[in-house]
């Protein structure tokens, strides 16, 4: 299975249009509007790596309102604490953030093991690209997300820096 996260910077006010176009691409399994450095985050999954890469190059990057993208390839190491149904329920009744983590390349497995011990972190994956790890965090409020990041995630030894994308609750989809 090939998995990627794509971070989008769009033209102002076009998030809904970009997300709508992403819904029609079969390898896009979820897409959400975000607050932060990027406007949209999408997850791509395919049993065929070539198909996923073609969709990224020939469909996703060619959406007219997209100014730039950052592609993060999941390298297969990580964990998921919830199944699809549980994940959907959590997203409906909680706020969600994705946290991209910089750490030394030799420390990824130790950081992922520490992330497993944080109840609010429901999944994490090792990446190839601009960040070493991405994790999904859920909590009742954005204030609690901030507390988890500041008091739990950033306290993990060997984390150099983090970038957070808070998800817009009513803007997006999950297939």
Buried (B, 14 or more C-beta within 10 A) or exposed (E): EBBBBBBBEBEEEBBBBBBEBBBEBEBBBBBBBBEBEBBBBBBBBBEEEEBBBBBBEEBBBEBEBBEEBBBBBBBEEBBEBBEEEEBEEBBEEBBBBBBBBBBEEEBBEBBBEBBEEBEBBBBBBBBEBEBBBBBBBBBEEBEBBBEBBEEBBBEBEBBEEBBBBBBBBEBBBEE
